[in-house]
Amino acid sequence: MPPTLCTLCHSARALIIRPKNHQKLCKNCFFTLFETEIHNTITSNALFHPGESVAIGASGGKDSTVLASVLKTLNERYNYGLDLLLLSIDEGIKGYRDDSLETVKRNAIQYNMPLTIVGYDELYGWTMDQVVSQIGKKGNCTYCGVFRRQALDRGAARLGIKHVVTGHNADDIAETVMMNLLRGDLPRLSRATSIVTASAASDTKRSKPLKYAYEKEIVLYAHHKRLDYFTTECIYSPEAFRGSARTLIKNLERVRPSAILDVVRSGEDMARLVPPEVNSSRGPFANGADVVVAVDGEAEGEGGCGSSNSRASGGEMAAMEQKLRDEDGAKGREMDFTLQGQRHNRSKVTPTAVKMSKKLPKQQLQRCGRCGYLSSQSVCKACMLLEGLNKNRPKMEIEVSVEEEESSPTLTKRMEGMTVVVGPANIT
């Protein structure tokens, strides 16, 4: 049987079945198509402007590594005129983050980009290992998410950077949409679905160039490009609520490959129905892009480390292709049901059709009374979490100064003047 040819160039052998639409492509056509789609996302949303310095949030995982590689390629191909650098956050997770940072250091050399690392221990006096030992594995992603997003802002401010890009992909956005729907949190859903978010606590904006890229396609790109990336999952993430949403999304994708983008688009449609007084302020950024302002940097949702999905290794390609073949069979079992009668016309739904029972007050921003970070409360989320941690932190050691030891009649000094006499005599 002759080999299947690429459906685009019709000359090279097809080696890749595209997860998004099952299109059969050769490697070069897949690379070109993948990069062109990201370029179209960047240009259609006016994410960058010439001469801009952009920090890439680098974790060492597949998403941030592919993002760095693609941005370097597109910056040179289309002459964006960007000054790219890597910004990494060290959460202090032994056996995970310390190893992944070694990958980031190699990426900095491979892509010729300067690297800056900011640590939780340096900023907050706590590592995530210490946090988990204090509170356990339940809810630890809440602490890490709040700390990480504020650390990105502080790291960017330290570098004088006004724009940070993150490796959030379509799967991440779809999971966030499902999480916020299950929790009934539409305001946060609105902020999470925006491709550009500006933190209310700083003048740094964040964007997601990979917003419409499937996770499986990112894995395929990294594998066939032979990129150097870290594949181990965070040791604390299996307990996260995001894992339940991820399982639901993956099950939908098996039946309907377009389900991921369908959920993302539906989330964007629902976000437009959220009244401005419920959502944080929305408006154009300096280059004209539509921006959602998130309070305390919450836009990415919990567990926004960008590494919770980084468990797909290069040797997994054969298994992934087998899964895609299984999905072809599942597609044939899909059934559509049409109800007789009037069909709901979604195009007629407008934001004005949503009526609020009462007018909600708009959030007022103020400086945190402890760290100076802008927040909707007098104390920001990070400081509130740190307060709870510090109150319950055990005193690990008691330090005694030399002066105190000299003036204190301790047991040791008393024993120095003791004489032990054998027999019935007393101790003097």
Secondary structure, 3 states (H helix, E strand, C coil): CCCCECCCCCCCECCEECCCCCCEECHHHHHHHHHHHHHHHHHHCCCCCCCCEEEEECCCCHHHHHHHHHHHHHHHHCCCCCEEEEEEEECCCCCCHHHHHHHHHHHHHHCCCCEEEEEHHHHHCCCHHHHHHHHCCCCHHHHHHHHHHHHHHHHHHHHCCCEEECCCCHHHHHHHHHHHHHHCCHHHHHHHHCCEEEECCCCCEEECCCCCCCHHHHHHHHHHCCCCCCCCCCCCHHHCCHHHHHHHHHHHHHHCCCHHHHHHHHHHHHHCCCCCCCCCCEEECCCCCEEEEEHHHCCCCCCCCCCCCCCCCHHHHHHHHHHHHHHHHHHCCCCCCCCCCCCCCHHHCCHHHCCCCCCCCCCCCEECCCCCCEECCCCCHHHHHHHHHHHCCCCCCCCCCHHHHHHCCCHHHHHHCCCCCCCCCCCC
